[in-house]
Amino acid sequence: MTRSSVEIVSANGEYLVRVTEDDNTCEVAFSNEEFARSYAAGQSIRLNLSNDCDEMSD
């Protein structure tokens, strides 16, 4: 069983939300941190993860 995860990465002035599910990883870029956090929270709920999202990485 593959572990699903959601993380936010800050890179080059953008916030990337990285969603991993079933060995597939998708990244969605946001210029606004709050939008990124909201999207990440929604993905965490969709994936039924216990925490909202992993801490933001630099």
GIKA-V303418 format. One record per residue. N is the residue number from 1. RES is the residue in one small letter. PSI is psi in whole degrees, 0 to 359 (NA if undefined). Layout:
n->N res->RES psi->PSI
n->N res->RES psi->PSI
//
This chain:
n->1 res->m psi->131
n->2 res->t psi->140
n->3 res->r psi->130
n->4 res->s psi->149
n->5 res->s psi->158
n->6 res->v psi->129
n->7 res->e psi->156
n->8 res->i psi->130
n->9 res->v psi->129
n->10 res->s psi->122
n->11 res->a psi->127
n->12 res->n psi->41
n->13 res->g psi->5
n->14 res->e psi->164
n->15 res->y psi->116
n->16 res->l psi->128
n->17 res->v psi->119
n->18 res->r psi->116
n->19 res->v psi->122
n->20 res->t psi->128
n->21 res->e psi->128
n->22 res->d psi->50
n->23 res->d psi->11
n->24 res->n psi->136
n->25 res->t psi->133
n->26 res->c psi->137
n->27 res->e psi->134
n->28 res->v psi->127
n->29 res->a psi->139
n->30 res->f psi->145
n->31 res->s psi->345
n->32 res->n psi->124
n->33 res->e psi->319
n->34 res->e psi->322
n->35 res->f psi->318
n->36 res->a psi->315
n->37 res->r psi->321
n->38 res->s psi->315
n->39 res->y psi->315
n->40 res->a psi->318
n->41 res->a psi->318
n->42 res->g psi->319
n->43 res->q psi->323
n->44 res->s psi->319
n->45 res->i psi->315
n->46 res->r psi->320
n->47 res->l psi->359
n->48 res->n psi->43
n->49 res->l psi->149
n->50 res->s psi->327
n->51 res->n psi->160
n->52 res->d psi->310
n->53 res->c psi->160
n->54 res->d psi->157
n->55 res->e psi->154
n->56 res->m psi->134
n->57 res->s psi->149
n->58 res->d psi->NA
//
